[in-house]
């Protein structure tokens, strides 16, 4: 069982390209998930991928969707990065 993959599929992470029926190799010691799909097919899927529309146009849901960092970056709000004195990577959206 895999509990978390970052970045999330919703923002174009690795599992965004996986389809029902695809085989995936899990290598726990190497910390990898590898879809067993040809590069040509993955490129086709990547070119066709579009982000899901926002779930909200205002409020906390909108802030969360647009500004909460991925789990490997601490799940903080991107606009507060550096405010606590701890540097963290900042991705552009």
PyMOL CGO cylinders between C-alpha atoms (Angstrom):
from pymol import cmd
from pymol.cgo import CYLINDER

trace = [
    CYLINDER, 0.00, 0.00, 0.00, 1.31, 3.45, -0.90, 0.3, 1, 1, 1, 1, 1, 1,
    CYLINDER, 1.31, 3.45, -0.90, 0.06, 6.19, 1.40, 0.3, 1, 1, 1, 1, 1, 1,
    CYLINDER, 0.06, 6.19, 1.40, 1.44, 9.25, -0.33, 0.3, 1, 1, 1, 1, 1, 1,
    CYLINDER, 1.44, 9.25, -0.33, 2.91, 10.26, -3.67, 0.3, 1, 1, 1, 1, 1, 1,
    CYLINDER, 2.91, 10.26, -3.67, 4.28, 13.73, -4.27, 0.3, 1, 1, 1, 1, 1, 1,
    CYLINDER, 4.28, 13.73, -4.27, 3.58, 15.76, -6.24, 0.3, 1, 1, 1, 1, 1, 1,
    CYLINDER, 3.58, 15.76, -6.24, -0.07, 14.81, -6.26, 0.3, 1, 1, 1, 1, 1, 1,
    CYLINDER, -0.07, 14.81, -6.26, -1.77, 13.69, -9.46, 0.3, 1, 1, 1, 1, 1, 1,
    CYLINDER, -1.77, 13.69, -9.46, -4.09, 16.71, -9.20, 0.3, 1, 1, 1, 1, 1, 1,
    CYLINDER, -4.09, 16.71, -9.20, -1.14, 19.00, -9.97, 0.3, 1, 1, 1, 1, 1, 1,
    CYLINDER, -1.14, 19.00, -9.97, 0.35, 16.76, -12.64, 0.3, 1, 1, 1, 1, 1, 1,
    CYLINDER, 0.35, 16.76, -12.64, 2.31, 14.40, -10.40, 0.3, 1, 1, 1, 1, 1, 1,
    CYLINDER, 2.31, 14.40, -10.40, 3.46, 10.96, -11.59, 0.3, 1, 1, 1, 1, 1, 1,
    CYLINDER, 3.46, 10.96, -11.59, 0.16, 9.18, -11.01, 0.3, 1, 1, 1, 1, 1, 1,
    CYLINDER, 0.16, 9.18, -11.01, -1.75, 11.72, -13.12, 0.3, 1, 1, 1, 1, 1, 1,
    CYLINDER, -1.75, 11.72, -13.12, -0.76, 9.69, -16.19, 0.3, 1, 1, 1, 1, 1, 1,
    CYLINDER, -0.76, 9.69, -16.19, -1.79, 6.28, -14.86, 0.3, 1, 1, 1, 1, 1, 1,
    CYLINDER, -1.79, 6.28, -14.86, -4.94, 4.70, -16.29, 0.3, 1, 1, 1, 1, 1, 1,
    CYLINDER, -4.94, 4.70, -16.29, -7.10, 1.77, -15.18, 0.3, 1, 1, 1, 1, 1, 1,
    CYLINDER, -7.10, 1.77, -15.18, -5.36, -1.46, -16.12, 0.3, 1, 1, 1, 1, 1, 1,
    CYLINDER, -5.36, -1.46, -16.12, -1.80, -0.06, -16.10, 0.3, 1, 1, 1, 1, 1, 1,
    CYLINDER, -1.80, -0.06, -16.10, 0.78, -2.11, -14.24, 0.3, 1, 1, 1, 1, 1, 1,
    CYLINDER, 0.78, -2.11, -14.24, 2.94, -0.23, -11.75, 0.3, 1, 1, 1, 1, 1, 1,
    CYLINDER, 2.94, -0.23, -11.75, 6.19, -1.47, -10.21, 0.3, 1, 1, 1, 1, 1, 1,
    CYLINDER, 6.19, -1.47, -10.21, 6.74, -0.48, -6.58, 0.3, 1, 1, 1, 1, 1, 1,
    CYLINDER, 6.74, -0.48, -6.58, 10.33, -0.59, -5.29, 0.3, 1, 1, 1, 1, 1, 1,
    CYLINDER, 10.33, -0.59, -5.29, 10.14, 0.28, -1.59, 0.3, 1, 1, 1, 1, 1, 1,
    CYLINDER, 10.14, 0.28, -1.59, 13.91, 0.36, -0.87, 0.3, 1, 1, 1, 1, 1, 1,
    CYLINDER, 13.91, 0.36, -0.87, 14.46, 2.67, -3.87, 0.3, 1, 1, 1, 1, 1, 1,
    CYLINDER, 14.46, 2.67, -3.87, 11.30, 4.66, -3.01, 0.3, 1, 1, 1, 1, 1, 1,
    CYLINDER, 11.30, 4.66, -3.01, 9.99, 4.52, -6.57, 0.3, 1, 1, 1, 1, 1, 1,
    CYLINDER, 9.99, 4.52, -6.57, 6.71, 3.87, -8.38, 0.3, 1, 1, 1, 1, 1, 1,
    CYLINDER, 6.71, 3.87, -8.38, 7.20, 3.11, -12.06, 0.3, 1, 1, 1, 1, 1, 1,
    CYLINDER, 7.20, 3.11, -12.06, 4.25, 2.84, -14.44, 0.3, 1, 1, 1, 1, 1, 1,
    CYLINDER, 4.25, 2.84, -14.44, 4.94, -0.01, -16.86, 0.3, 1, 1, 1, 1, 1, 1,
    CYLINDER, 4.94, -0.01, -16.86, 3.77, 2.01, -19.83, 0.3, 1, 1, 1, 1, 1, 1,
    CYLINDER, 3.77, 2.01, -19.83, 5.87, 2.86, -22.87, 0.3, 1, 1, 1, 1, 1, 1,
    CYLINDER, 5.87, 2.86, -22.87, 7.47, 6.30, -23.12, 0.3, 1, 1, 1, 1, 1, 1,
    CYLINDER, 7.47, 6.30, -23.12, 5.52, 7.08, -26.29, 0.3, 1, 1, 1, 1, 1, 1,
    CYLINDER, 5.52, 7.08, -26.29, 2.22, 6.40, -24.52, 0.3, 1, 1, 1, 1, 1, 1,
    CYLINDER, 2.22, 6.40, -24.52, 3.29, 8.40, -21.44, 0.3, 1, 1, 1, 1, 1, 1,
    CYLINDER, 3.29, 8.40, -21.44, 4.22, 11.35, -23.68, 0.3, 1, 1, 1, 1, 1, 1,
    CYLINDER, 4.22, 11.35, -23.68, 0.83, 11.14, -25.39, 0.3, 1, 1, 1, 1, 1, 1,
    CYLINDER, 0.83, 11.14, -25.39, -0.92, 11.14, -22.01, 0.3, 1, 1, 1, 1, 1, 1,
    CYLINDER, -0.92, 11.14, -22.01, 1.27, 13.97, -20.71, 0.3, 1, 1, 1, 1, 1, 1,
    CYLINDER, 1.27, 13.97, -20.71, 0.43, 16.11, -23.76, 0.3, 1, 1, 1, 1, 1, 1,
    CYLINDER, 0.43, 16.11, -23.76, -3.31, 15.48, -23.25, 0.3, 1, 1, 1, 1, 1, 1,
    CYLINDER, -3.31, 15.48, -23.25, -3.28, 16.01, -19.45, 0.3, 1, 1, 1, 1, 1, 1,
    CYLINDER, -3.28, 16.01, -19.45, -5.14, 19.02, -18.11, 0.3, 1, 1, 1, 1, 1, 1,
    CYLINDER, -5.14, 19.02, -18.11, -5.51, 20.05, -14.46, 0.3, 1, 1, 1, 1, 1, 1,
    CYLINDER, -5.51, 20.05, -14.46, -8.89, 19.61, -12.85, 0.3, 1, 1, 1, 1, 1, 1,
    CYLINDER, -8.89, 19.61, -12.85, -10.94, 22.78, -12.48, 0.3, 1, 1, 1, 1, 1, 1,
    CYLINDER, -10.94, 22.78, -12.48, -10.75, 24.42, -9.04, 0.3, 1, 1, 1, 1, 1, 1,
    CYLINDER, -10.75, 24.42, -9.04, -13.18, 23.02, -6.46, 0.3, 1, 1, 1, 1, 1, 1,
    CYLINDER, -13.18, 23.02, -6.46, -13.94, 26.51, -5.18, 0.3, 1, 1, 1, 1, 1, 1,
    CYLINDER, -13.94, 26.51, -5.18, -13.54, 30.06, -6.39, 0.3, 1, 1, 1, 1, 1, 1,
    CYLINDER, -13.54, 30.06, -6.39, -13.04, 31.59, -2.93, 0.3, 1, 1, 1, 1, 1, 1,
    CYLINDER, -13.04, 31.59, -2.93, -12.48, 30.84, 0.75, 0.3, 1, 1, 1, 1, 1, 1,
    CYLINDER, -12.48, 30.84, 0.75, -10.25, 28.28, 2.45, 0.3, 1, 1, 1, 1, 1, 1,
    CYLINDER, -10.25, 28.28, 2.45, -10.81, 25.65, -0.26, 0.3, 1, 1, 1, 1, 1, 1,
    CYLINDER, -10.81, 25.65, -0.26, -9.43, 28.03, -2.90, 0.3, 1, 1, 1, 1, 1, 1,
    CYLINDER, -9.43, 28.03, -2.90, -6.47, 29.03, -0.69, 0.3, 1, 1, 1, 1, 1, 1,
    CYLINDER, -6.47, 29.03, -0.69, -5.71, 25.38, 0.03, 0.3, 1, 1, 1, 1, 1, 1,
    CYLINDER, -5.71, 25.38, 0.03, -5.85, 24.38, -3.63, 0.3, 1, 1, 1, 1, 1, 1,
    CYLINDER, -5.85, 24.38, -3.63, -3.66, 27.22, -4.82, 0.3, 1, 1, 1, 1, 1, 1,
    CYLINDER, -3.66, 27.22, -4.82, -1.19, 27.71, -1.98, 0.3, 1, 1, 1, 1, 1, 1,
    CYLINDER, -1.19, 27.71, -1.98, -0.63, 24.61, 0.20, 0.3, 1, 1, 1, 1, 1, 1,
    CYLINDER, -0.63, 24.61, 0.20, 2.72, 22.99, -0.63, 0.3, 1, 1, 1, 1, 1, 1,
    CYLINDER, 2.72, 22.99, -0.63, 3.12, 19.28, -1.31, 0.3, 1, 1, 1, 1, 1, 1,
    CYLINDER, 3.12, 19.28, -1.31, 3.79, 16.96, 1.67, 0.3, 1, 1, 1, 1, 1, 1,
    CYLINDER, 3.79, 16.96, 1.67, 7.50, 16.62, 0.95, 0.3, 1, 1, 1, 1, 1, 1,
    CYLINDER, 7.50, 16.62, 0.95, 7.72, 20.41, 1.24, 0.3, 1, 1, 1, 1, 1, 1,
    CYLINDER, 7.72, 20.41, 1.24, 5.94, 20.56, 4.60, 0.3, 1, 1, 1, 1, 1, 1,
    CYLINDER, 5.94, 20.56, 4.60, 2.30, 21.26, 3.63, 0.3, 1, 1, 1, 1, 1, 1,
    CYLINDER, 2.30, 21.26, 3.63, 2.73, 24.92, 4.53, 0.3, 1, 1, 1, 1, 1, 1,
    CYLINDER, 2.73, 24.92, 4.53, 1.31, 27.90, 2.70, 0.3, 1, 1, 1, 1, 1, 1,
    CYLINDER, 1.31, 27.90, 2.70, 3.66, 28.91, -0.12, 0.3, 1, 1, 1, 1, 1, 1,
    CYLINDER, 3.66, 28.91, -0.12, 3.27, 32.62, 0.61, 0.3, 1, 1, 1, 1, 1, 1,
    CYLINDER, 3.27, 32.62, 0.61, 4.62, 32.07, 4.14, 0.3, 1, 1, 1, 1, 1, 1,
    CYLINDER, 4.62, 32.07, 4.14, 7.81, 30.30, 3.02, 0.3, 1, 1, 1, 1, 1, 1,
    CYLINDER, 7.81, 30.30, 3.02, 10.75, 31.89, 4.76, 0.3, 1, 1, 1, 1, 1, 1,
    CYLINDER, 10.75, 31.89, 4.76, 8.54, 33.71, 7.26, 0.3, 1, 1, 1, 1, 1, 1,
    CYLINDER, 8.54, 33.71, 7.26, 9.57, 31.36, 10.07, 0.3, 1, 1, 1, 1, 1, 1,
    CYLINDER, 9.57, 31.36, 10.07, 13.24, 31.58, 9.20, 0.3, 1, 1, 1, 1, 1, 1,
    CYLINDER, 13.24, 31.58, 9.20, 13.25, 28.10, 7.65, 0.3, 1, 1, 1, 1, 1, 1,
    CYLINDER, 13.25, 28.10, 7.65, 13.98, 28.06, 3.92, 0.3, 1, 1, 1, 1, 1, 1,
    CYLINDER, 13.98, 28.06, 3.92, 11.74, 25.83, 1.85, 0.3, 1, 1, 1, 1, 1, 1,
    CYLINDER, 11.74, 25.83, 1.85, 11.46, 25.33, -1.90, 0.3, 1, 1, 1, 1, 1, 1,
    CYLINDER, 11.46, 25.33, -1.90, 8.86, 27.49, -3.60, 0.3, 1, 1, 1, 1, 1, 1,
    CYLINDER, 8.86, 27.49, -3.60, 7.21, 26.22, -6.75, 0.3, 1, 1, 1, 1, 1, 1,
    CYLINDER, 7.21, 26.22, -6.75, 5.59, 28.52, -9.23, 0.3, 1, 1, 1, 1, 1, 1,
    CYLINDER, 5.59, 28.52, -9.23, 1.99, 27.73, -10.13, 0.3, 1, 1, 1, 1, 1, 1,
]
cmd.load_cgo(trace, "trace")
